[in-house]
Amino acid sequence: MTRESRERCHIVPLRSPALATLIVTVAPAFIGCPVTCLNSLRLAQRQARPARVNRQLGEFHGPLFALVEANTRIYRNPYEKYVRSDGR
């Protein structure tokens, strides 16, 4: 590389404090916006998991409880009606 080509390729330092301030304030905003969006999405998914599990448990335990309750009543009703005097 010649000296002339090296001089053309060098990076010019920021000499304007206003430009440096603008870059320092705008860059985190552009970086922070997608990070905040992804964090909100992850949090919403995390909160949806327990709601889904609770719904599934409700759908399972509701009918299960009804079956157990019905079977208990079917068993106890004749049992109470025809109990022997000695308790057996």
Summary of the structure (lengths in Angstrom):
residues: 88
radius of gyration: 36.8
end to end distance: 107.3
largest distance: 117.1
contacts: 147
relative contact order: 0.04
helix: 82%
strand: 0%
